[in-house]
Amino acid sequence: MLEESLERDEDGEAHGLLGLVRFHGEEYPAAKRLLEQALALGPGDERWRIIREHARANAVSGVGVAVPEPGFFKPERLLAAPPAGIGTLPLPSAASRQGLLREALDLIGDGGGRVLGLLCHTLVGVHGALTGYRDAIWTNWYRRNLFRAVLTLAYMRDLLNRHNLVVTYPRRALVGFQPRFQKPPAGARCFRTADGSWNNLADPMEGAAGTRFLRNVSCDAIRPERGKRLLTPNPRRVSLALLTRHGEMQEVPFLNLLAASWIQFQVHDWVSHGDNLGSPDIIEVPLREDDPARIAYGQGSMFVGRTQPDPTRRPAGEPAPVTFVNEVTHWWDGSQIYGSDPETQHRLRTHHDGKLALVDGLLPPRRGVEDSGFVRNWWVGLSMLHTLFVQEHNAICERLKQTHSRWDDDRLFNVARLVNAAVMAKIHTVEWTPALLPHQAANLALNANWYGLATFLLRSRTQRKTRSRLKIRQPELGGVVGNPIDRHGSPFGLTEEFVEVYRLHSLLPDNLVLRSAETGKVTARIPLAETRQAGSVKLTRRIAMQDLFYSFGNQHPGQLVLNNYPRFMQALSMPGNPVLDLGAVDILRARERGIPRYNELRRQLGLSPIRSFEDLTSNPERLAALKAVYGDGQDALEDLDLLIGTLAEDARDPPVRPTGFAFGETLFQIFILNATRRLQADRFYTDCFDEETYTGEGLSWIDQADFKSVILRHYPELAGSGLANVTNAFEPWDTAPRLDPLRHPLRAWDADLQPDPWVGNIYRQAAAADRPRPNGGAENAGGSDADVEAP
């Protein structure tokens, strides 16, 4: 009928309605053409303009194609034994005999570590027992002096390790229900497997792909929500009222956009629930009459596919009421680059000199996007980092080949993978996390995780080694990395609560500002939605990679606060689902998977529950919005969703967020626990972090690498940009000779860079005043938005 009425269409209504039909049919190029015709006939109809822009972005990015190809967990594969023949893993080299000096130093380090460790743990325990770590509601570590703050952080971590490592497999069962006493293949002792198996030689599927997520709350607190409770309050209403970004994005002045793409890059190494289910296994979210999606797109409901269930659950003896499976390895092993199965890893390799495949310095395309180990939710920010670390892998191979000319392709590949994964883990530990949480005590604690307090405090940046000749065998003083493994009595696996605290979508802007690295001028502004999937390939073939890195280095991410969620993500198109609110999905996933809501999660983590919404925020507009959605009373507090509660944490008296922190204390508890555990439970960062496994060249490469050096190694054109002027590449790439301390707060505690106390004093004054700089330090930016060239 609409097609027949097009010739008589005088106001564009028929063209617009037919465009809407084509949009819902995922025929986005056709929808775009029809909607442009509708606007030509009736230019005042805002509906057609909204849908036209949406259709345009979808046509550019090709989001109607499922990437990767859909697949679902099969119990027979999840329960299969790890392969006895590892395939591409080389056999271990003959063990090198340690010299007498090395053995003597190890004995000294071990003996000293035991004594110092006993003293350290006694001090932490006594200090924690006497002083506690929380006041009426909030923790107090960041209101103490540096020494006491570090002791308090250590005490909090000890409590979390003691009470919040919860296994979701039945008692006495190995991970993945594997039989005991399997014999590990020889190659698995020295190298990572594709699927993460055999990291623990006694529990072969611990941390492997296809095994269960664990928990940081008791099994009694896991209550997957169903029926009316699942939709109370309506997650779409929560999203519109408390997540929607109004006006300009609230920016983080001390971070650049690489910090946002980096965390998604890392999360893809750690966690994925795989493809969601389709009809009839869907959650229907009704839309109100005044809902923007109902008005613009004619939808009465939104439809969310349920999470894939765990097909390995047994009819009896299960400790948790619901469990889910991780599609990727739980380990910090670079699986987003290398894949989590042998087939993907084989496809990505050149099988020559250990290298991964690149074409003219870029990832080869496959199924419409760049090919890599993990390509879900793909966009140009991920493409940049995947490309960078594939290049880094190949550079490591070349370095290893110089010294070990007789090594074959498999040995070069596997050693380079170990080194590359460790470089990423180091960058995240000592650069990304301190940049996101710029507090002196947190910075010290995170560097202690990697180097140990002794090395971090006594050696300059360029002289620090993770494996020093005399290694103190104690994690706080000698570092977690390179010291003995410690699983704290629980098999390693990432947790559902860990997944929830990484819902950091508010970091993303709605538009990318592209700049020229050569001139510093703005060359284009493009919707972020157009850089998804196939849009990424089109952009990286058109814009030089160094220009993309320069652009990200000079654009800020969004603050992790209420009403700062990317607008395009509240009307996101997915295959089979043209209009989906990812903010509402974020709310639903926690409820569906049995994550305790905000107040109960705080109790589970040893924190105090809030007594009123006023405890969270003193902002009158946010208070009114919270009460309008959840009500006002004790039941309302218990209904508060985890994501909303964590974004709302911004009270100033006492301060809920340490000065400069990108988020508040509830998320920080999960960070405290897992930042150490990801390293301490992994054999390749503890017992096997040595020259025999990584080689001397590999360990030196890790010690010398940071994010800045990795970028400059592969894009030396950026040596003349603001990147050369900063130490931490996640901070804004400013060019001013004296950097604004509110945009570069880490410099306040960097002894290597502070010839005078100016920066530290200015930062401390600003922190005491607890006020942001009005212009965000814009005078230091690398380029002006006023200098706009034609796209």
Secondary structure, 3 states (H helix, E strand, C coil): CCCCCHHHCCCCHHHHHHHHHHHHCCCHHHHHHHHHHHHHHCCCCHHHHHHHHHHHHHHHHCCCCCCCCCCCCCHHHHCCCCCCCCCCCCCCCCCCCCCHHHHHHHHHHHHHHHHHHHHHHHHHHHHHHHHCCECCCCECHHHCCHHHHHHHHHHHHHHHHHHCCECCCCCCCCHHHCCCCCCCCHHHHCCCCCCCCCCCCCCCCCCCCCCECEECCCHHHCCCCCHHHHCCCCHHHHHHHHCECCCCCCECCCCCCHHHHHHHHHHHHHCCCCCCCCCCCEEEEECCCCCHHHHHHCCCEEEEECCCCCCCCCCCCCCCCCCCECCCCCCCCCHHHHCCCHHHHHHHECCCCCCECCECCECCEECCEECCCCCCCCEHHHHHHHHHHHHHHHHHHHHHHHHCCCCCHHHHHHHHHHHHHHHHHHHHHHHHHHHHCCCHHHHHHHHHHHCCHHHHHHCCHHHCCCCCCCCCCCHHHHCCCCCCCCCCCCCCCCEHHHHHHCCCHHHCCCEEEEECCCCCCEEEEEEHHHHECHHHHHHHHHCCHHHHHHHHHCCCCECCCCCCECHHHHHEEECCEEEECHHHHHHHHHHHCCCCCHHHHHHHCCCCCCCCHHHCCCCHHHHHHHHHHHCCCHHHHHHCCHHHHHHHCCCECCECCCCCCCCCHHHHHHHHHHHHHHHHCCHHHCCCCCHHHHHHHHHHHHHHCCHHHHHHHHCHHHHHCHHHHCCCCCCCCCCCCCCCCCCCHHHHHCHHHCCCCHHHHHHHHHHHHCCCCCCCCHHHCCCCCCCECCC
